[in-house]
Amino acid sequence: MNSQSTNPDKTIAALIHVAAFSKYIIPLGNFILPLILWTAKKNDPFVDEHGKQALNFQISIFLYFILLVCLGISGIVFLGVNFTFQEPFIFSPDFIRIGDLGKALPLLFFIGFIGILLLALFILEIVCVITATVKASEGQSYKYPLTINFITPIPLGDHQSKNEQFNNTQNQTL
């Protein structure tokens, strides 16, 4: 999907992608700033496509993060509970002393696995946002990987104004 636009606003499209990094300064800045930039220049098909792609990716990454955190918490609780009822919990008042390290290894491996997945998600986000910024500044389209399309992007060639859509439907009925 490397379609070139004739006269796109490349700067705004690139800023939409870079604005996702504002979440490290402003809470929810990865949603708010790209949304503001996108709605300001929504009439440009190039900016419209990049704005939708950036917002879809940020929403998807947020949902993946929430999913991993919930999975991690539930896994820690599940692995931390001893179901033999001889010792009710690994997490007990004496949990600092673990007599048998073999009992704690599944929990430690699970915590490590979730940590690696969260790190991979973080690296994926940074690499994809930088790549999308570079593509937008070059005037090319970019489709983020692992994105759920909440806001449906319209391909650049199919973008029509309301008047063109109305005229097309009138011509088809005649």
C-alpha positions in Angstrom: 0.0 0.0 0.0 2.4 2.6 -1.2 0.1 5.0 -3.0 1.4 8.5 -3.6 -0.9 11.5 -3.1 -0.6 14.5 -5.4 -0.5 17.3 -2.9 -0.8 15.9 0.6 -0.2 17.7 3.9 2.8 15.5 4.8 3.7 17.6 7.9 0.4 17.2 9.6 0.2 13.5 8.8 3.7 13.0 10.3 2.8 15.1 13.3 -0.3 12.9 13.9 2.0 9.8 14.3 4.6 11.6 16.4 1.9 13.0 18.7 1.4 9.4 19.9 4.6 9.9 22.0 2.9 12.6 24.0 1.5 9.9 26.2 4.8 10.0 28.1 4.2 13.6 29.0 0.3 14.0 29.0 -2.0 11.2 30.2 -4.0 9.9 27.3 -2.0 12.2 25.0 -1.6 9.4 22.5 -5.4 9.7 21.8 -6.0 13.4 22.4 -3.3 15.1 20.3 -3.6 12.8 17.2 -7.4 13.3 17.4 -7.1 17.1 17.5 -4.6 17.1 14.6 -6.7 14.7 12.6 -9.9 16.6 13.0 -8.2 19.9 12.1 -7.2 18.6 8.6 -9.8 15.8 8.1 -10.7 17.1 4.6 -7.3 16.1 3.2 -7.6 12.4 2.2 -4.0 11.8 3.0 -4.3 13.2 6.5 -7.6 11.5 7.0 -6.1 8.1 6.2 -3.1 8.6 8.5 -5.2 10.0 11.3 -7.5 6.9 11.3 -4.5 4.6 11.1 -2.7 6.3 14.0 -5.8 6.3 16.2 -6.7 2.7 15.4 -3.2 1.6 16.3 -3.1 3.5 19.6 -6.5 2.1 20.6 -5.3 -1.4 19.7 -2.1 -1.1 21.6 -4.0 0.2 24.6 -6.3 -2.8 24.5 -3.4 -5.3 24.1 -1.7 -3.7 27.1 -4.9 -4.0 29.2 -5.3 -7.6 28.1 -1.7 -8.5 29.0 -2.0 -6.8 32.4 -5.3 -8.6 33.2 -3.8 -11.9 32.1 -0.7 -11.2 34.2 -2.7 -10.4 37.3 -5.0 -13.4 36.9 -2.0 -15.7 36.2 -0.2 -14.5 39.3 -3.2 -15.1 41.5 -3.8 -18.5 39.9 -0.2 -19.6 40.3 0.1 -18.1 43.7 -2.7 -20.1 45.1 -1.9 -23.6 46.3 -4.8 -25.9 45.6 -3.7 -28.7 47.9 -5.0 -26.8 51.0 -2.1 -28.1 53.0 -0.6 -24.6 52.7 -3.4 -22.3 51.7 -1.3 -19.7 49.8 2.2 -19.3 48.6 1.5 -15.7 49.4 1.2 -16.0 53.2 2.5 -13.9 56.0 5.8 -15.7 55.7 5.9 -15.4 51.9 9.4 -13.9 52.0 10.6 -17.3 53.0 10.0 -19.8 50.2 11.2 -23.1 51.4 11.0 -24.8 48.0 12.1 -22.8 45.0 10.5 -25.3 42.7 7.1 -24.1 43.9 7.9 -20.5 42.9 9.5 -21.3 39.5 6.2 -21.4 37.5 5.2 -18.1 39.0 8.6 -16.5 38.2 8.5 -17.9 34.6 5.0 -16.5 34.1 5.9 -13.1 35.4 9.0 -13.1 33.1 6.9 -14.2 30.1 4.3 -11.4 30.7 7.2 -8.9 31.1 8.7 -10.0 27.8 5.4 -9.6 26.1 4.9 -6.1 27.5 8.4 -5.2 26.4 7.8 -6.5 22.9 4.5 -4.5 22.8 6.4 -1.3 23.8 9.2 -1.9 21.2 6.6 -2.7 18.5 4.8 0.6 19.3 7.9 2.7 19.1 9.2 1.1 15.9 5.8 1.3 14.1 5.2 4.9 15.1 8.7 6.0 13.9 8.2 4.0 10.6 4.7 5.5 10.1 6.1 9.0 10.7 8.9 8.5 8.1 6.4 7.1 5.6 4.0 10.0 6.1 6.7 12.6 5.7 7.6 10.9 2.4 4.0 11.1 1.2 3.4 7.3 1.4 0.6 5.4 3.0 1.4 3.1 6.0 -0.7 0.3 7.6 0.2 -0.5 11.2 0.5 -4.2 12.0 -1.8 -5.9 14.6 -4.3 -3.0 14.2 -8.0 -3.5 14.9 -10.0 -1.1 12.6 -12.3 0.8 15.0 -12.3 3.8 12.7 -12.6 2.4 9.2 -10.0 3.9 6.9 -11.1 4.9 3.4 -8.5 4.1 0.7 -7.1 7.3 -1.0 -8.7 6.6 -4.4 -12.2 6.1 -3.0 -12.5 9.3 -1.0 -15.4 11.4 -2.3 -17.1 14.5 -1.1 -20.8 14.4 -0.1 -21.8 16.2 -3.3 -20.0 13.6 -5.4 -21.6 10.7 -3.5 -25.1 12.4 -4.0 -24.5 12.9 -7.7 -23.4 9.3 -8.1 -26.5 7.9 -6.5 -28.7 10.2 -8.6 -27.0 9.1 -11.8 -27.4 5.4 -10.9 -31.1 5.8 -10.3 -31.7 7.4 -13.7 
